[in-house]
Amino acid sequence: MSADLSPIDKAKYVAAKRAVDYVHPGMKVGLGTGSTAAWMVRCLGERVREEGLRITGVPTSTRTAELARSVGIQVVSLDEAKWLDVTIDGADEFDRQLALIKGGGAALLQEKIVATASDQMIVIADAAKEVATLGAFPLPVEVVPFGWQTTKALIEETLEALDVLNRDVTLRMNGGRPLVTDESNYILDLHLRRIGNPRQLALVLNQIPGVVENGLFIDICDIVVIGHPDGRVTVRDINEGTERDDRINIEPNDNIFRDFSD
């Protein structure tokens, strides 16, 4: 089965496989959204089935909730869980300080709430997601639909005074209509190409009326697990200041592909 995986899927799989080692019986676990996080949910489901692992999952989107239930993970809301032991999620970009851009899957609001309600956030990613400077990936900003064009204009005006390379802002579409998030909001994608001061940008964006949240995750991620197509994983811990390499056998069980759609 592993021969059928693309190099990028192999990298995502080994990162996910290594990250679920941080999950122990009885934990309350935040479950991220996106293609890499989907591997993680399936790896957790494999442990639930084969090891009898008992955990409680708090999903960051409706599609993650559906996937988690389908692989046997007990799912509750964040209000029911109240506080989490760990959140495992993907990222669209990350830098050496473990600052992130997230929201490519349009779940950034729930992802940020869940991550900040956790003792620890672990990010899983393939090596291509690491960048020297954030900004090549468009920065998602979730906005309320009312007056979204005014909010867009205010963002564009604000960007004039900030250290970014480009200032194009587009409304994310789903077919011929605006994409609508789980919280019934819109997403504006900021095509900045380079973000000179992510912390400043995150703070300024959230002061603009109409902005609900932005996709910059600053001082939230504790550990990043970086996967490689050959089975190597690099684990970088920002708090301990450590970096170590492991290796994962790339032989995903057939059950991990059951009803796979992502």
Secondary structure, DSSP 8 states (H G I E B T S, - for coil): -GGGS-HHHHHHHHHHHHHGGG--TT-EEEE--SHHHHHHHHHHHHHHHHH----EEEESSHHHHHHHHHTT-EE--HHHH-SBSEEEE--SEE-TT--EE--TTS-HHHHHHHHHTBS-EEEEEEGGGB-SSS-SS-EEEEE-STTHHHHHHHHHHHHTTSSBS--EEEE-EETTEE---TTS-EEEEEE-S-BS-HHHHHHHHTTSTTEEEESEE-S---EEEEE-TTSEEEEEETTTTEEEEEE------GGGGTT---
